[in-house]
Amino acid sequence: MGTAIFMVLMVSGYWYTSRDLSSRFKIRRSSGWDMYFLVALYGCIFVLQGVLATGIIWLILLAVSGAMNALQAIPGVHLKWQMEFMNWSFLGIQAPVVVMLAFAIFFCLYRSNWSGSAQLNAPNRRNLYQQLSRSNGVEQLLFQCMEEGELAWITLKSRRIYIGMVQAATFEYENTANIVVIPMLSGYRDSKTLKLAVEHNYSKWYAEHGITLESEPKNAMTFRKVIMVDQIESLSLFDPASASALSQDNPQAVTKSPKVKES
């Protein structure tokens, strides 16, 4: 019996954490014993809910038995359905335990698959990302760039620099955490002066060839760069006011992002 309870507890906890979006983000960022305790925590919640539901059934049986005994619905018979429920067994396991485990599994499936909170729409998903990013400065800045269309200044450990729009960011798996950037400028930091030397002016290329986020046959996503997070040395918002200090043919072009056609 104890083994059955433990198995349901762990399996239901794992099932929920692997399907609930917020829990999945938490468990991907956990390691060692923290991950096991998080799974066990959710499993305990479902098992406790099963215990409460089983207790309610016992109280209902107690109330029905007492009412029928008071009304003498069956003359000469004193009903104790609550006791029969406690003593009944299924495959060697007492009925209350079986019912409790069944309720725990049902609550787990409901919370992870069928409830309204399990099906997040776009606004709710955005709010969830915003809440999760508050505990991480990098994610918070990336979220701001994606929401407000701000340009990000990304300096890599190799001294390579990208200035562009953040299109997406993935942090679920630590080994493959990355961000997708549509570059406006790229270059490198000089080893002696540490000043930015611009090599490619993508924004000028976009303007000259009519490249937008929706243009055909090529759009701005064709030039996207996938940057691994562990290769980033620093990350900040790009201030367009500093564009005039950059050495380039067209200082105005850096402040222009690919245009999105309005429908």
DRENPA-820589 format. One record per residue: residue in three letters; x, y, z of N, C-alpha, C in turn. Coordinates in steps of 0.2 Angstrom, whole numbers, padded with zeros to 4 digits, always signed. Example, Ala and Ser with C-alpha at 12.3 -4.5 7.8 and 13.67 -1.06 7.14 Angstrom:
residues 2
ALA+0066-0028+0039+0062-0022+0039+0066-0016+0039;SER+0064-0011+0035+0068-0005+0036+0064+0000+0039;
//
This chain:
residues 263
MET+0004-0006+0000+0000+0000+0000+0004+0006+0000;GLY+0009+0006+0004+0014+0012+0004+0017+0013-0002;THR+0019+0007-0006+0023+0008-0012+0018+0011-0017;ALA+0011+0009-0017+0007+0012-0022+0006+0019-0021;ILE+0005+0021-0015+0005+0029-0013+0011+0032-0016;PHE+0017+0030-0014+0023+0033-0017+0023+0034-0024;MET+0021+0028-0028+0022+0028-0035+0017+0033-0038;VAL+0011+0034-0035+0006+0038-0038+0008+0045-0036;LEU+0011+0047-0030+0013+0053-0028+0019+0056-0033;MET+0024+0052-0035+0029+0054-0039+0027+0054-0046;VAL+0023+0050-0049+0021+0050-0056+0016+0056-0057;SER+0012+0057-0053+0007+0063-0054+0011+0069-0053;GLY+0016+0070-0049+0020+0076-0048+0024+0077-0054;TYR+0027+0071-0057+0031+0072-0063+0026+0074-0069;TRP+0021+0071-0070+0016+0072-0075+0014+0079-0075;TYR+0013+0082-0069+0010+0089-0069+0016+0094-0071;THR+0022+0093-0068+0027+0097-0069+0030+0097-0076;SER+0029+0091-0080+0031+0091-0087+0026+0094-0092;ARG+0020+0096-0089+0015+0098-0094+0013+0105-0092;ASP+0013+0107-0086+0011+0114-0084+0017+0119-0086;LEU+0015+0124-0089+0021+0129-0092+0025+0132-0087;SER+0022+0135-0081+0026+0138-0076+0030+0133-0072;SER+0027+0127-0071+0031+0122-0067+0037+0119-0072;ARG+0035+0119-0078+0041+0116-0083+0047+0121-0083;PHE+0045+0127-0083+0051+0132-0082+0055+0131-0076;LYS+0051+0130-0070+0054+0130-0064+0059+0123-0063;ILE+0056+0118-0066+0060+0112-0065+0066+0111-0070;ARG+0065+0115-0076+0071+0115-0080+0077+0119-0077;ARG+0075+0124-0073+0080+0128-0070+0083+0125-0063;SER+0080+0119-0061+0082+0116-0055+0087+0111-0056;SER+0090+0109-0051+0095+0103-0052+0096+0100-0046;GLY+0098+0093-0046+0100+0089-0040+0093+0088-0036;TRP+0094+0089-0030+0088+0087-0026+0082+0092-0026;ASP+0084+0098-0028+0078+0103-0029+0073+0100-0034;MET+0075+0097-0040+0071+0095-0045+0066+0089-0042;TYR+0069+0085-0038+0065+0079-0035+0060+0082-0030;PHE+0062+0087-0026+0058+0090-0021+0052+0093-0024;LEU+0053+0097-0030+0048+0100-0033+0043+0095-0036;VAL+0045+0090-0039+0041+0084-0041+0037+0082-0035;ALA+0040+0080-0030+0037+0077-0024+0032+0082-0021;LEU+0033+0089-0021+0029+0094-0019+0022+0093-0022;TYR+0022+0094-0029+0016+0093-0033+0012+0087-0032;GLY+0016+0081-0031+0013+0075-0030+0009+0075-0023;CYS+0012+0078-0018+0009+0078-0011+0003+0082-0012;ILE+0003+0087-0016-0003+0091-0016-0009+0087-0019;PHE-0008+0083-0024-0013+0079-0027-0015+0074-0022;VAL-0011+0071-0019-0012+0065-0014-0017+0068-0009;LEU-0015+0074-0006-0019+0077-0001-0026+0079-0003;GLN-0026+0081-0009-0033+0083-0012-0037+0076-0012;GLY-0033+0071-0014-0037+0064-0014-0039+0062-0007;VAL-0035+0063-0002-0037+0062+0005-0043+0066+0007;LEU-0043+0072+0005-0049+0077+0007-0055+0074+0003;ALA-0055+0072-0003-0061+0070-0007-0063+0063-0004;THR-0059+0059-0002-0061+0053+0001-0064+0054+0008;GLY-0061+0059+0012-0064+0061+0018-0072+0063+0017;ILE-0073+0067+0012-0079+0070+0010-0084+0064+0009;ILE-0082+0059+0005-0086+0053+0004-0088+0049+0010;TRP-0083+0049+0015-0084+0045+0021-0089+0049+0025;LEU-0089+0056+0025-0094+0060+0029-0101+0059+0026;ILE-0101+0059+0019-0107+0058+0015-0111+0051+0017;LEU-0107+0046+0017-0109+0039+0019-0111+0039+0027;LEU-0108+0043+0031-0110+0043+0038-0116+0047+0039;ALA-0117+0052+0035-0123+0056+0036-0129+0052+0033;VAL-0128+0049+0027-0134+0045+0024-0136+0039+0029;SER-0131+0036+0032-0132+0030+0036-0136+0033+0042;GLY-0134+0038+0045-0137+0041+0051-0144+0043+0050;ALA-0145+0046+0044-0152+0048+0042-0157+0042+0041;MET-0154+0037+0037-0158+0031+0036-0160+0027+0043;ASN-0155+0027+0047-0156+0024+0054-0161+0028+0058;ALA-0161+0035+0057-0166+0039+0061-0173+0038+0058;LEU-0173+0037+0052-0180+0036+0049-0182+0029+0049;GLN-0178+0024+0051-0179+0017+0051-0181+0015+0044;ALA-0177+0017+0039-0179+0015+0032-0179+0008+0031;ILE-0174+0004+0034-0174-0003+0034-0175-0006+0041;PRO-0181-0008+0043-0182-0010+0050-0178-0016+0052;GLY-0175-0015+0058-0171-0020+0061-0164-0020+0059;VAL-0162-0016+0055-0155-0015+0052-0152-0009+0054;HIS-0146-0009+0057-0143-0003+0059-0137-0002+0053;LEU-0138+0003+0049-0134+0004+0044-0127+0007+0046;LYS-0122+0005+0043-0115+0008+0045-0111+0008+0038;TRP-0114+0011+0033-0110+0011+0027-0103+0014+0027;GLN-0102+0019+0031-0096+0022+0032-0090+0017+0034;MET-0093+0012+0039-0088+0007+0041-0087+0002+0036;GLU-0092+0000+0032-0091-0005+0027-0087-0002+0021;PHE-0087+0004+0020-0083+0008+0015-0075+0007+0018;MET-0074+0008+0024-0068+0008+0027-0065+0001+0027;ASN-0069-0004+0028-0067-0011+0028-0066-0015+0021;TRP-0070-0012+0016-0070-0015+0010-0063-0015+0007;SER-0061-0020+0003-0054-0020+0000-0055-0022-0007;PHE-0049-0020-0011-0049-0021-0018-0042-0023-0020;LEU-0041-0030-0022-0034-0032-0023-0030-0032-0017;GLY-0032-0033-0011-0028-0032-0005-0027-0026-0003;ILE-0030-0020-0006-0029-0014-0004-0036-0011-0001;GLN-0036-0007+0004-0042-0005+0007-0045+0000+0002;ALA-0052+0000+0002-0056+0004-0003-0054+0012-0002;PRO-0053+0015+0004-0052+0022+0005-0045+0024+0001;VAL-0040+0019+0002-0034+0020-0002-0035+0020-0009;VAL-0038+0016-0012-0040+0015-0019-0043+0021-0021;VAL-0048+0023-0018-0052+0029-0020-0048+0036-0019;MET-0044+0036-0014-0039+0042-0013-0034+0042-0019;LEU-0031+0037-0021-0027+0037-0027-0030+0038-0033;ALA-0036+0036-0034-0040+0038-0040-0042+0045-0041;PHE-0043+0048-0035-0045+0055-0035-0038+0059-0036;ALA-0033+0057-0033-0026+0060-0035-0024+0060-0042;ILE-0025+0055-0045-0024+0054-0053-0029+0059-0056;PHE-0035+0059-0054-0040+0063-0058-0038+0070-0057;PHE-0037+0073-0051-0035+0080-0050-0028+0081-0054;CYS-0024+0077-0054-0018+0078-0058-0019+0079-0066;LEU-0023+0074-0069-0025+0075-0076-0029+0081-0077;TYR-0034+0083-0072-0038+0089-0073-0033+0095-0073;ARG-0029+0096-0069-0025+0102-0068-0020+0102-0074;SER-0018+0097-0076-0012+0097-0082-0015+0097-0089;ASN-0021+0095-0090-0024+0094-0096-0031+0097-0098;TRP-0035+0097-0093-0042+0099-0094-0044+0106-0091;SER-0041+0108-0086-0043+0115-0083-0041+0121-0088;GLY-0045+0126-0087-0044+0132-0091-0037+0135-0090;SER-0034+0134-0084-0027+0137-0083-0022+0133-0087;ALA-0024+0127-0088-0019+0123-0092-0018+0125-0099;GLN-0023+0128-0102-0023+0131-0109-0023+0138-0109;LEU-0016+0140-0109-0015+0148-0109-0016+0151-0116;ASN-0020+0156-0116-0020+0160-0122-0014+0165-0122;ALA-0014+0169-0128-0008+0173-0129-0007+0178-0123;PRO-0012+0182-0121-0011+0187-0115-0008+0183-0109;ASN-0012+0178-0107-0010+0174-0101-0003+0172-0102;ARG-0001+0169-0107+0006+0166-0108+0011+0172-0108;ARG+0009+0178-0110+0014+0184-0110+0015+0186-0103;ASN+0009+0186-0099+0010+0188-0092+0014+0183-0088;LEU+0013+0176-0090+0017+0171-0086+0025+0172-0088;TYR+0026+0174-0094+0033+0175-0096+0036+0181-0092;GLN+0032+0186-0091+0034+0192-0088+0035+0191-0080;GLN+0031+0187-0077+0032+0185-0070+0038+0181-0069;LEU+0039+0176-0074+0045+0172-0073+0052+0175-0074;SER+0051+0180-0078+0058+0184-0080+0060+0189-0075;ARG+0055+0190-0070+0057+0195-0065+0063+0193-0060;SER+0064+0186-0060+0069+0184-0056+0076+0183-0059;ASN+0076+0185-0066+0082+0184-0070+0083+0191-0074;GLY+0089+0194-0073+0090+0201-0076+0090+0200-0084;VAL+0093+0194-0086+0094+0193-0093+0088+0192-0096;GLU+0084+0188-0094+0077+0186-0096+0072+0192-0096;GLN+0073+0196-0091+0069+0202-0090+0070+0207-0096;LEU+0077+0208-0097+0079+0213-0102+0077+0210-0109;LEU+0078+0204-0110+0076+0201-0117+0068+0201-0118;PHE+0064+0200-0113+0057+0201-0113+0055+0208-0115;GLN+0058+0213-0112+0057+0220-0113+0059+0221-0121;CYS+0064+0219-0123+0066+0220-0130+0060+0217-0135;MET+0058+0211-0133+0053+0208-0137+0046+0211-0137;GLU+0044+0214-0131+0038+0217-0130+0038+0224-0133;GLU+0043+0228-0132+0043+0235-0134+0047+0236-0141;GLY+0050+0231-0144+0053+0232-0150+0060+0235-0149;GLU+0063+0235-0143+0069+0239-0142+0075+0235-0145;LEU+0080+0238-0147+0086+0235-0150+0091+0233-0144;ALA+0094+0227-0144+0098+0225-0139+0105+0225-0142;TRP+0110+0227-0137+0117+0227-0138+0120+0221-0135;ILE+0122+0216-0139+0125+0210-0136+0132+0209-0138;THR+0136+0208-0132+0143+0207-0133+0145+0200-0131;LEU+0148+0197-0136+0150+0190-0134+0157+0189-0131;LYS+0159+0184-0129+0165+0183-0125+0171+0183-0130;SER+0169+0182-0137+0174+0183-0142+0175+0190-0144;ARG+0172+0195-0141+0172+0202-0142+0168+0203-0149;ARG+0164+0199-0151+0160+0200-0157+0154+0204-0154;ILE+0151+0208-0158+0145+0212-0155+0140+0212-0160;TYR+0134+0211-0158+0128+0211-0162+0123+0217-0159;ILE+0120+0221-0163+0115+0225-0161+0109+0224-0166;GLY+0103+0222-0163+0098+0220-0167+0091+0219-0162;MET+0086+0216-0166+0080+0215-0163+0080+0208-0160;VAL+0077+0207-0154+0077+0200-0151+0070+0197-0153;GLN+0071+0192-0157+0065+0189-0160+0062+0183-0155;ALA+0066+0179-0152+0064+0174-0147+0070+0172-0142;ALA+0068+0169-0137+0073+0167-0132+0071+0160-0129;THR+0075+0156-0128+0074+0149-0125+0078+0148-0119;PHE+0075+0146-0114+0079+0145-0108+0077+0139-0104;GLU+0073+0135-0107+0071+0129-0104+0076+0124-0102;TYR+0081+0123-0107+0087+0118-0106+0093+0122-0105;GLU+0097+0122-0100+0103+0126-0099+0108+0125-0104;ASN+0109+0119-0107+0114+0117-0112+0112+0120-0119;THR+0106+0121-0120+0104+0124-0127+0101+0131-0126;ALA+0101+0134-0121+0098+0141-0120+0101+0145-0125;ASN+0097+0149-0129+0099+0153-0134+0094+0159-0135;ILE+0096+0164-0139+0092+0169-0141+0092+0170-0149;VAL+0087+0172-0152+0087+0173-0159+0087+0181-0160;VAL+0091+0183-0164+0092+0190-0165+0092+0192-0173;ILE+0088+0197-0174+0088+0200-0181+0093+0205-0181;PRO+0099+0205-0184+0104+0210-0183+0103+0216-0187;MET+0105+0222-0184+0105+0228-0187+0112+0230-0189;LEU+0116+0229-0184+0123+0230-0185+0127+0224-0182;SER+0133+0223-0185+0138+0218-0182+0145+0220-0182;GLY+0149+0219-0178+0156+0221-0178+0160+0217-0172;TYR+0165+0221-0170+0169+0218-0165+0172+0223-0161;ARG+0174+0222-0155+0177+0227-0151+0185+0226-0152;ASP+0188+0232-0153+0195+0232-0155+0199+0230-0148;SER+0204+0226-0149+0208+0223-0143+0212+0229-0140;LYS+0213+0234-0143+0218+0239-0140+0213+0245-0138;THR+0209+0248-0142+0205+0254-0140+0198+0252-0137;LEU+0196+0245-0138+0190+0243-0135+0184+0246-0138;LYS+0185+0250-0144+0179+0253-0147+0176+0248-0152;LEU+0170+0250-0154+0166+0246-0158+0168+0247-0166;ALA+0170+0242-0169+0172+0243-0176+0166+0239-0180;VAL+0162+0243-0184+0157+0240-0187+0159+0236-0194;GLU+0157+0230-0195+0159+0226-0201+0153+0226-0206;HIS+0147+0225-0203+0141+0224-0207+0135+0228-0205;ASN+0133+0232-0209+0127+0237-0208+0121+0233-0211;TYR+0118+0229-0207+0112+0225-0210+0106+0230-0211;SER+0105+0235-0207+0099+0240-0207+0100+0243-0214;LYS+0106+0245-0216+0106+0248-0223+0104+0244-0228;TRP+0106+0237-0228+0105+0232-0233+0097+0231-0233;TYR+0094+0231-0227+0087+0230-0227+0083+0236-0231;ALA+0086+0242-0229+0082+0248-0233+0083+0248-0240;GLU+0089+0246-0242+0091+0246-0250+0087+0241-0253;HIS+0086+0235-0250+0083+0230-0254+0076+0228-0252;GLY+0073+0233-0248+0066+0232-0246+0064+0226-0242;ILE+0069+0225-0237+0068+0219-0233+0064+0221-0227;THR+0059+0218-0225+0055+0219-0220+0053+0212-0216;LEU+0050+0212-0211+0048+0206-0207+0043+0201-0211;GLU+0040+0204-0216+0035+0200-0220+0036+0201-0228;SER+0042+0203-0230+0044+0204-0237+0045+0197-0240;GLU+0044+0196-0247+0045+0190-0250+0049+0191-0256;PRO+0053+0187-0258+0054+0180-0256+0059+0180-0249;LYS+0062+0185-0248+0066+0185-0242+0064+0190-0237;ASN+0064+0189-0231+0062+0193-0226+0068+0194-0220;ALA+0067+0198-0215+0072+0199-0211+0074+0193-0207;MET+0069+0188-0206+0071+0182-0202+0076+0178-0206;THR+0077+0179-0212+0083+0175-0216+0089+0177-0213;PHE+0090+0183-0210+0097+0185-0208+0098+0184-0200;ARG+0093+0180-0197+0093+0180-0190+0099+0176-0188;LYS+0101+0178-0182+0107+0174-0179+0105+0171-0172;VAL+0107+0165-0171+0105+0161-0165+0112+0161-0161;ILE+0111+0164-0155+0117+0165-0151+0116+0161-0144;MET+0121+0157-0143+0120+0153-0136+0121+0158-0130;VAL+0117+0157-0125+0117+0161-0120+0124+0161-0116;ASP+0127+0155-0116+0133+0154-0112+0139+0158-0116;GLN+0138+0160-0122+0143+0164-0126+0143+0172-0125;ILE+0137+0174-0121+0136+0181-0120+0140+0184-0114;GLU+0144+0189-0115+0148+0192-0110+0144+0198-0107;SER+0140+0202-0111+0136+0207-0108+0130+0208-0113;LEU+0125+0211-0110+0119+0212-0113+0115+0219-0111;SER+0113+0223-0115+0110+0229-0113+0106+0232-0119;LEU+0102+0237-0117+0098+0240-0122+0102+0245-0126;PHE+0101+0245-0133+0104+0250-0137+0101+0256-0137;ASP+0105+0262-0136+0102+0269-0136+0103+0272-0143;PRO+0098+0273-0147+0099+0276-0153+0103+0283-0153;ALA+0103+0286-0147+0106+0293-0147+0114+0292-0148;SER+0116+0286-0146+0123+0285-0147+0125+0283-0154;ALA+0120+0282-0159+0122+0280-0165+0127+0284-0169;SER+0126+0291-0168+0130+0296-0171+0138+0295-0170;ALA+0139+0291-0164+0146+0290-0162+0149+0284-0166;LEU+0145+0280-0169+0148+0274-0173+0150+0276-0180;SER+0155+0273-0182+0159+0274-0188+0155+0270-0193;GLN+0151+0273-0197+0147+0270-0203+0145+0275-0208;ASP+0143+0272-0214+0141+0276-0219+0135+0280-0218;ASN+0130+0277-0215+0123+0280-0214+0121+0279-0207;PRO+0123+0284-0202+0121+0284-0195+0114+0283-0194;GLN+0110+0286-0198+0103+0285-0197+0100+0278-0198;ALA+0103+0274-0202+0101+0267-0203+0100+0263-0197;VAL+0105+0264-0192+0105+0259-0187+0098+0260-0182;THR+0095+0266-0182+0089+0266-0178+0083+0264-0182;LYS+0084+0261-0188+0078+0259-0191+0078+0251-0191;SER+0072+0249-0189+0071+0241-0189+0067+0239-0195;PRO+0067+0233-0197+0063+0231-0202+0056+0233-0201;LYS+0052+0235-0206+0045+0237-0205+0041+0232-0206;VAL+0035+0232-0202+0030+0227-0202+0024+0230-0206;LYS+0022+0226-0211+0016+0229-0215+0010+0228-0211;GLU+0006+0233-0210+0000+0233-0206-0005+0231-0211;SER-0009+0226-0208-0015+0223-0211-0021+0228-0211;
//
